[in-house]
Amino acid sequence: MSEQPVVSEKRVPWHLWLVGILAVLWNLVGAFDYVMTQTRNESYMAEFTPEQLEFFYGFPFWVVTFWALAVWGGLLGAILLLLRKRLAVNVLLLSFVSMVITSIHNFLLADGLAIMGGTGVVFSVFIFAVALGLWLYARGMAERGVLA
């Protein structure tokens, strides 16, 4: 007679649903921004100055690639968090690191501070903090056994 393995069902904390849903919504905004910028949607891009448009449209391929990894990795990581998958930790880390790489390009290598101004930097710092927070949160949930 074979015994069935006992699977311990870890109670899902309420905040996982709150953080996960907010993370999906937040990352959908980032995905929308990415798509609108990459498709050069006229009505969306009309808010920016000609210098800012030149800045966005002049990103090298590698920067666009890391931007895509940051955006789509963030969205996938948020979905994996809601699905309680441990893979969310690695995907959110990839998203965070990719965002850091794009920020290094934008603000250290390409004079993005002068082009985007202080508001662009403040918003980038906020994005940075959210991405780091999501990764740390997912890692904590994995360590507590909430993510399988």
C-alpha atoms as an extended CHARMM CRD file, in Angstrom:
* protein
*
       148  EXT
         1         1  MET       CA              0.0000000000        0.0000000000        0.0000000000  PROA      1               0.0000000000
         2         2  SER       CA              1.5180000000        3.3370000000       -1.0400000000  PROA      2               0.0000000000
         3         3  GLU       CA              1.0420000000        6.4110000000        1.0390000000  PROA      3               0.0000000000
         4         4  GLN       CA              0.1340000000        9.7400000000       -0.4810000000  PROA      4               0.0000000000
         5         5  PRO       CA              2.5840000000       12.5130000000        0.3860000000  PROA      5               0.0000000000
         6         6  VAL       CA              1.1520000000       15.0280000000        2.7950000000  PROA      6               0.0000000000
         7         7  VAL       CA              1.0640000000       18.4540000000        1.1980000000  PROA      7               0.0000000000
         8         8  SER       CA              1.0980000000       21.2920000000        3.6660000000  PROA      8               0.0000000000
         9         9  GLU       CA             -1.2160000000       24.0210000000        2.4030000000  PROA      9               0.0000000000
        10        10  LYS       CA              0.2610000000       27.2900000000        3.6450000000  PROA      10              0.0000000000
        11        11  ARG       CA             -2.3540000000       29.9060000000        4.4340000000  PROA      11              0.0000000000
        12        12  VAL       CA             -2.1520000000       32.7750000000        1.9630000000  PROA      12              0.0000000000
        13        13  PRO       CA             -1.8370000000       36.1020000000        3.7490000000  PROA      13              0.0000000000
        14        14  TRP       CA             -4.3720000000       38.7330000000        2.6920000000  PROA      14              0.0000000000
        15        15  HSD       CA             -1.5990000000       41.1430000000        1.7870000000  PROA      15              0.0000000000
        16        16  LEU       CA             -0.3280000000       38.8250000000       -0.9580000000  PROA      16              0.0000000000
        17        17  TRP       CA             -3.5540000000       39.4500000000       -2.8700000000  PROA      17              0.0000000000
        18        18  LEU       CA             -3.3630000000       43.1910000000       -2.2460000000  PROA      18              0.0000000000
        19        19  VAL       CA              0.2970000000       43.4710000000       -3.2400000000  PROA      19              0.0000000000
        20        20  GLY       CA             -0.1690000000       41.1330000000       -6.2050000000  PROA      20              0.0000000000
        21        21  ILE       CA             -3.1880000000       42.9600000000       -7.6270000000  PROA      21              0.0000000000
        22        22  LEU       CA             -1.5820000000       46.3750000000       -7.1380000000  PROA      22              0.0000000000
        23        23  ALA       CA              1.6260000000       45.0580000000       -8.7250000000  PROA      23              0.0000000000
        24        24  VAL       CA             -0.2590000000       43.7910000000      -11.7750000000  PROA      24              0.0000000000
        25        25  LEU       CA             -2.0240000000       47.1450000000      -12.1720000000  PROA      25              0.0000000000
        26        26  TRP       CA              1.2260000000       49.0820000000      -11.6760000000  PROA      26              0.0000000000
        27        27  ASN       CA              3.0630000000       46.9440000000      -14.2090000000  PROA      27              0.0000000000
        28        28  LEU       CA              0.2020000000       47.2160000000      -16.7120000000  PROA      28              0.0000000000
        29        29  VAL       CA              0.7820000000       50.9850000000      -16.6640000000  PROA      29              0.0000000000
        30        30  GLY       CA              4.4650000000       50.3620000000      -17.3850000000  PROA      30              0.0000000000
        31        31  ALA       CA              3.5820000000       47.9440000000      -20.1790000000  PROA      31              0.0000000000
        32        32  PHE       CA              1.2020000000       50.5000000000      -21.6750000000  PROA      32              0.0000000000
        33        33  ASP       CA              3.9370000000       53.1570000000      -21.5650000000  PROA      33              0.0000000000
        34        34  TYR       CA              6.4090000000       50.7850000000      -23.1990000000  PROA      34              0.0000000000
        35        35  VAL       CA              4.0080000000       49.8520000000      -26.0220000000  PROA      35              0.0000000000
        36        36  MET       CA              2.9510000000       53.4530000000      -26.6530000000  PROA      36              0.0000000000
        37        37  THR       CA              6.5810000000       54.6130000000      -26.7490000000  PROA      37              0.0000000000
        38        38  GLN       CA              7.8160000000       51.7620000000      -28.9380000000  PROA      38              0.0000000000
        39        39  THR       CA              4.9430000000       52.1730000000      -31.4030000000  PROA      39              0.0000000000
        40        40  ARG       CA              5.4640000000       55.9550000000      -31.3130000000  PROA      40              0.0000000000
        41        41  ASN       CA              1.7840000000       56.5450000000      -30.6370000000  PROA      41              0.0000000000
        42        42  GLU       CA              1.2650000000       60.1780000000      -31.6080000000  PROA      42              0.0000000000
        43        43  SER       CA             -1.4070000000       61.0870000000      -29.0750000000  PROA      43              0.0000000000
        44        44  TYR       CA              0.5090000000       59.4980000000      -26.1970000000  PROA      44              0.0000000000
        45        45  MET       CA              3.8830000000       60.9360000000      -27.1710000000  PROA      45              0.0000000000
        46        46  ALA       CA              2.4660000000       64.4380000000      -27.7890000000  PROA      46              0.0000000000
        47        47  GLU       CA              3.1160000000       65.2740000000      -24.0960000000  PROA      47              0.0000000000
        48        48  PHE       CA              6.8760000000       65.2040000000      -24.6060000000  PROA      48              0.0000000000
        49        49  THR       CA              9.2150000000       67.8480000000      -25.9770000000  PROA      49              0.0000000000
        50        50  PRO       CA             11.0760000000       67.2350000000      -29.2500000000  PROA      50              0.0000000000
        51        51  GLU       CA             14.2880000000       66.7160000000      -27.2120000000  PROA      51              0.0000000000
        52        52  GLN       CA             12.5860000000       64.1110000000      -25.0350000000  PROA      52              0.0000000000
        53        53  LEU       CA             11.1920000000       62.3150000000      -28.0830000000  PROA      53              0.0000000000
        54        54  GLU       CA             14.6560000000       62.2450000000      -29.6300000000  PROA      54              0.0000000000
        55        55  PHE       CA             15.9680000000       60.8310000000      -26.3520000000  PROA      55              0.0000000000
        56        56  PHE       CA             13.3540000000       58.0330000000      -26.2370000000  PROA      56              0.0000000000
        57        57  TYR       CA             13.5810000000       57.1970000000      -29.9070000000  PROA      57              0.0000000000
        58        58  GLY       CA             17.3740000000       57.1640000000      -29.8110000000  PROA      58              0.0000000000
        59        59  PHE       CA             17.7430000000       54.3770000000      -27.2720000000  PROA      59              0.0000000000
        60        60  PRO       CA             20.2080000000       51.7400000000      -28.4780000000  PROA      60              0.0000000000
        61        61  PHE       CA             18.8420000000       48.2420000000      -29.0670000000  PROA      61              0.0000000000
        62        62  TRP       CA             20.3810000000       46.9040000000      -25.8450000000  PROA      62              0.0000000000
        63        63  VAL       CA             18.6170000000       49.5840000000      -23.7700000000  PROA      63              0.0000000000
        64        64  VAL       CA             15.2570000000       48.8060000000      -25.3930000000  PROA      64              0.0000000000
        65        65  THR       CA             15.9090000000       45.1190000000      -24.6940000000  PROA      65              0.0000000000
        66        66  PHE       CA             16.5820000000       45.7300000000      -20.9930000000  PROA      66              0.0000000000
        67        67  TRP       CA             13.5960000000       48.0910000000      -20.8150000000  PROA      67              0.0000000000
        68        68  ALA       CA             11.4120000000       45.2980000000      -22.2580000000  PROA      68              0.0000000000
        69        69  LEU       CA             12.8110000000       42.8140000000      -19.7230000000  PROA      69              0.0000000000
        70        70  ALA       CA             12.1060000000       45.2630000000      -16.9080000000  PROA      70              0.0000000000
        71        71  VAL       CA              8.5280000000       45.9780000000      -18.0120000000  PROA      71              0.0000000000
        72        72  TRP       CA              7.3610000000       42.5380000000      -19.0860000000  PROA      72              0.0000000000
        73        73  GLY       CA              9.3270000000       40.8190000000      -16.3120000000  PROA      73              0.0000000000
        74        74  GLY       CA              7.5930000000       43.0380000000      -13.7650000000  PROA      74              0.0000000000
        75        75  LEU       CA              4.1790000000       42.1420000000      -15.1430000000  PROA      75              0.0000000000
        76        76  LEU       CA              4.9690000000       38.4270000000      -15.3550000000  PROA      76              0.0000000000
        77        77  GLY       CA              6.4860000000       38.4780000000      -11.8660000000  PROA      77              0.0000000000
        78        78  ALA       CA              3.3490000000       40.1120000000      -10.4520000000  PROA      78              0.0000000000
        79        79  ILE       CA              1.1610000000       37.4780000000      -12.1050000000  PROA      79              0.0000000000
        80        80  LEU       CA              3.4100000000       34.6970000000      -10.7910000000  PROA      80              0.0000000000
        81        81  LEU       CA              3.1350000000       36.2340000000       -7.3280000000  PROA      81              0.0000000000
        82        82  LEU       CA             -0.6640000000       36.0270000000       -7.5300000000  PROA      82              0.0000000000
        83        83  LEU       CA             -0.3270000000       32.4150000000       -8.7090000000  PROA      83              0.0000000000
        84        84  ARG       CA              1.9220000000       31.7980000000       -5.6740000000  PROA      84              0.0000000000
        85        85  LYS       CA              4.8170000000       30.5930000000       -7.7960000000  PROA      85              0.0000000000
        86        86  ARG       CA              8.3570000000       30.7690000000       -6.4060000000  PROA      86              0.0000000000
        87        87  LEU       CA              9.5500000000       31.7020000000       -9.9090000000  PROA      87              0.0000000000
        88        88  ALA       CA              8.1590000000       35.1870000000       -9.1760000000  PROA      88              0.0000000000
        89        89  VAL       CA             11.2850000000       35.8880000000       -7.0950000000  PROA      89              0.0000000000
        90        90  ASN       CA             13.6980000000       35.3180000000       -9.9860000000  PROA      90              0.0000000000
        91        91  VAL       CA             11.5090000000       37.0520000000      -12.5600000000  PROA      91              0.0000000000
        92        92  LEU       CA             11.0950000000       40.1220000000      -10.3440000000  PROA      92              0.0000000000
        93        93  LEU       CA             14.8530000000       40.1670000000       -9.7210000000  PROA      93              0.0000000000
        94        94  LEU       CA             15.4800000000       40.0800000000      -13.4770000000  PROA      94              0.0000000000
        95        95  SER       CA             13.0040000000       42.9280000000      -13.8980000000  PROA      95              0.0000000000
        96        96  PHE       CA             14.6950000000       44.9740000000      -11.1730000000  PROA      96              0.0000000000
        97        97  VAL       CA             18.2250000000       44.4320000000      -12.5050000000  PROA      97              0.0000000000
        98        98  SER       CA             17.0530000000       45.2790000000      -16.0320000000  PROA      98              0.0000000000
        99        99  MET       CA             15.5080000000       48.4910000000      -14.7410000000  PROA      99              0.0000000000
       100       100  VAL       CA             18.7660000000       49.4020000000      -13.0090000000  PROA      100             0.0000000000
       101       101  ILE       CA             20.6670000000       48.8480000000      -16.2690000000  PROA      101             0.0000000000
       102       102  THR       CA             18.2830000000       51.0900000000      -18.2290000000  PROA      102             0.0000000000
       103       103  SER       CA             18.6010000000       53.7550000000      -15.5200000000  PROA      103             0.0000000000
       104       104  ILE       CA             22.3930000000       53.6170000000      -15.7140000000  PROA      104             0.0000000000
       105       105  HSD       CA             22.1230000000       54.2760000000      -19.4370000000  PROA      105             0.0000000000
       106       106  ASN       CA             19.4640000000       56.9630000000      -19.1240000000  PROA      106             0.0000000000
       107       107  PHE       CA             20.9750000000       58.9840000000      -16.2920000000  PROA      107             0.0000000000
       108       108  LEU       CA             24.7170000000       58.2530000000      -16.3450000000  PROA      108             0.0000000000
       109       109  LEU       CA             25.5630000000       57.5010000000      -19.9640000000  PROA      109             0.0000000000
       110       110  ALA       CA             22.9670000000       59.5070000000      -21.8860000000  PROA      110             0.0000000000
       111       111  ASP       CA             22.3460000000       62.7770000000      -19.9850000000  PROA      111             0.0000000000
       112       112  GLY       CA             18.7330000000       61.8870000000      -19.2140000000  PROA      112             0.0000000000
       113       113  LEU       CA             18.7390000000       64.1880000000      -16.2020000000  PROA      113             0.0000000000
       114       114  ALA       CA             19.1500000000       67.2720000000      -18.3950000000  PROA      114             0.0000000000
       115       115  ILE       CA             16.5660000000       66.0160000000      -20.8930000000  PROA      115             0.0000000000
       116       116  MET       CA             13.9130000000       64.6620000000      -18.4940000000  PROA      116             0.0000000000
       117       117  GLY       CA             14.4830000000       67.0740000000      -15.6210000000  PROA      117             0.0000000000
       118       118  GLY       CA             14.0860000000       66.4850000000      -11.9100000000  PROA      118             0.0000000000
       119       119  THR       CA             10.5920000000       65.0470000000      -12.2590000000  PROA      119             0.0000000000
       120       120  GLY       CA             11.9330000000       62.2480000000      -14.4670000000  PROA      120             0.0000000000
       121       121  VAL       CA             14.5460000000       61.3830000000      -11.8710000000  PROA      121             0.0000000000
       122       122  VAL       CA             12.0350000000       61.4080000000       -9.0070000000  PROA      122             0.0000000000
       123       123  PHE       CA              9.6900000000       59.1430000000      -10.9540000000  PROA      123             0.0000000000
       124       124  SER       CA             12.5740000000       56.8190000000      -11.8560000000  PROA      124             0.0000000000
       125       125  VAL       CA             13.5750000000       56.5930000000       -8.1820000000  PROA      125             0.0000000000
       126       126  PHE       CA              9.9610000000       55.7210000000       -7.3150000000  PROA      126             0.0000000000
       127       127  ILE       CA              9.9060000000       53.0070000000      -10.0110000000  PROA      127             0.0000000000
       128       128  PHE       CA             13.2270000000       51.7260000000       -8.6700000000  PROA      128             0.0000000000
       129       129  ALA       CA             11.8180000000       51.5620000000       -5.1160000000  PROA      129             0.0000000000
       130       130  VAL       CA              8.6480000000       49.7380000000       -6.2280000000  PROA      130             0.0000000000
       131       131  ALA       CA             10.6370000000       47.1730000000       -8.2500000000  PROA      131             0.0000000000
       132       132  LEU       CA             13.0200000000       46.5530000000       -5.3540000000  PROA      132             0.0000000000
       133       133  GLY       CA             10.1070000000       46.3170000000       -2.9140000000  PROA      133             0.0000000000
       134       134  LEU       CA              8.2620000000       43.7910000000       -5.0780000000  PROA      134             0.0000000000
       135       135  TRP       CA             11.3400000000       41.6030000000       -5.3540000000  PROA      135             0.0000000000
       136       136  LEU       CA             11.9790000000       41.7550000000       -1.5970000000  PROA      136             0.0000000000
       137       137  TYR       CA              8.3160000000       41.0210000000       -0.8820000000  PROA      137             0.0000000000
       138       138  ALA       CA              8.2960000000       37.9900000000       -3.2180000000  PROA      138             0.0000000000
       139       139  ARG       CA             11.5340000000       36.7380000000       -1.6830000000  PROA      139             0.0000000000
       140       140  GLY       CA             10.0200000000       37.0570000000        1.7960000000  PROA      140             0.0000000000
       141       141  MET       CA              6.8830000000       35.1730000000        0.7400000000  PROA      141             0.0000000000
       142       142  ALA       CA              9.0460000000       32.4130000000       -0.7420000000  PROA      142             0.0000000000
       143       143  GLU       CA             11.0910000000       32.1680000000        2.4510000000  PROA      143             0.0000000000
       144       144  ARG       CA              7.8720000000       31.8570000000        4.4900000000  PROA      144             0.0000000000
       145       145  GLY       CA              6.7180000000       29.0210000000        2.2380000000  PROA      145             0.0000000000
       146       146  VAL       CA              3.8030000000       30.9460000000        0.7300000000  PROA      146             0.0000000000
       147       147  LEU       CA              5.2060000000       30.5960000000       -2.7960000000  PROA      147             0.0000000000
       148       148  ALA       CA              5.6780000000       27.0870000000       -4.1550000000  PROA      148             0.0000000000
